[in-house]
Amino acid sequence: MSSTEDLKNKVQEAYNNWNEKTYNKSLAKNPERQEEFTTISFTPVKPLYTPNDLTENYNEKIGFPGEYPFTRGVQPTMYRGKFWTMRQYAGFGTAKESNERYRYLLEQGQMGLSVAFDLPTQIGYDSDDPMAYGEVGKVGVAIDTLADMEILFNQIPLDKVSTSMTINAPASVLLALYIAVAEKQGVSKAQISGTIQNDILKEYIARGTYIFPPKPSMRLITNIFEYCSKEVPKWNTISISGYHIREAGSTAAQEVGFTLANGIAYVDAAIKAGLDIDKFAGRLSFFFNAHNDLLEEVAKFRAARRLWAKIMKERFGAKDPRSWMLRFHSQTAGSTLTAQQVDNNIVRVTIQTLAAVLGGTQSLHTNSRDEALALPTEESVRIALRTQQIAAYESGITNTIDPLAGSYYVEAMTDMIEQKAVEYIEKIDAMGGVVPAIEAGYIQLEIQQAAYQFEKEVEANKQIIVGVNKFTMKEEEHKNLLKIDMKVQEEQIKFLNQVRAERSNEEVKIKLAHLKEAAQGEQNLMPAIVDAVKVYAGVGEICNTLRDVFGEYKETVVI
């Protein structure tokens, strides 16, 4: 018998002895508070974890930070070198109002910007389009033309500030606008840094702000990969997003499995378009949800890193270690915020912040306490940012790398989430990939069933939400909430009309005609889109030009 087997047997013998003589005797006198314990993702949790629950091969499965398989982090020094980028997702009303909020946040110590766009911008409509009525500036900032972008980033140096933009279907247009406004500041596209979300597959799965069918959408995405690899080298060309999958009700393992399956689809599409994997893979990034179950979330992030490294190295044959790294932004879970007892949300966000940091995030947005009621106030945003700063400077969790590594429970949970995610990916592969799986409704149905199970458990008081189904209280009506007036829409349309009156409409027609011709062919569309935004063509005008060629996607209904 080997020394390893001998040790395992001794641990098991000691565990059995403890279980029989100590644990079960205690249960007989003092029963546990519930029959079964599970994570928030319904995974059973044992009363105790031991070394026998851990992997046998430390170097292969856990390893060291900055080295394959990156379970312990993508940077050798992690937060001992520098903290994660502290972002606050913000944007509302007009570009002028949002610019004021951005400058306030930067003054408060925020390290990078994260832009929220209004719904018309997200689905490619100008503010005066009938489809935009009642939504202008409501859930983000309204951007119609380069004139709005110039105001949005006024007095913000784009050679020094990293910007993340939550934009998907029209991501190519907003990236082009960012390039154009940077050049207006005298900053070349080779100098700018940031991220566009640019993840259309999760829109079909969970979020719904799509425009075009999958094939032309994937073309736009790979066009961005190619263009940025040559022209905008510091830009993260996609943020493959599990956040919205989790917000729709998925489990932690589903979030990992479906997100990485989407990542596989994007890499496949880029390779089929003739791109060298090691030329674009290092600029791929991910976006995950930081949820309430602290230790499950830490395990989720570690499992995602390890699994993506294996996928890139073994499945795709990437040679550059940077291509193996899963770098991710995280955001605290908006779906966990409650309208009841809103100050409780500060505590929830703190737990979720700890999960993201202990899990090794590269950047983080913390939600504000009042977001279940309205757009956050300046005070609420400041508290959310201070939560990150206190975690960074006061908690001590940043002083060592991956401090929960070796926890019997965390390592066992990491293995379990990875295995479940692999099973989802294998099932999607067997269906022919993510697009066929979406078209068949498989992914959507899996998420719907998980969401339904969670809601049933909340209603049955098996999942406790403090202030909602336990520890409730009568509250006074909320005051001083931030509301967007309909005057914002009127002002935005007035400004748009002014821009159209002052620009060269003949130049706009020429550039849009060039774009349409390019879309009908096979060339990269980014140069034509950049040319169009520079003459102040509107987001809606550009997207409508592409709609004429590509058509619009109709959702598969799954019940």
Secondary structure, DSSP 8 states (H G I E B T S, - for coil): --HHHHHHHHHHHHHHHHIIIIIHHHHHHS--SSS--B-TTS-B--S---GGGS-S-HHHHT--TTSTT-TT-SSSSGGGT---EEEEEE--BSHHHHHHHHHHHHHTT--EEEEEB-HHHHTT--TTSGGGTTTTTSSSB---SHHHHHHHTTT--TTT-EEEEE--TTHHHHHHHHHHHHHHTT--TTT--EEE----HHIIIII----S-HHHHHHHHHHHHHHHHHH-TTEE-EEEE-HHHHHTT--HHHHHHHHHHHHHHHHHHHHHTT--HHHHGGGEEEEEEE-S-HHHHHHHHHHHHHHHHHIIIIIS---SHHHH---EEEEE-GGG--SSSTTHHHHHHHHHHHHHHHTT-SEEE---TTTTTSB--HHHHHHHHHHHHHHHHTSSTTSSSSTTTT-HHHHHHHHHHHHHHHHHHHHHHHTTSHHHHHHTTHHHHHHHHHHHHHHHHHHTTSS--BTTTBS--------S-B---THHHHHHHHHHHHHHHHS-HHHHHHHHHHHHHHHHSSS-SHHHHHHHHHTT--HHHHHHHHHHHH---------
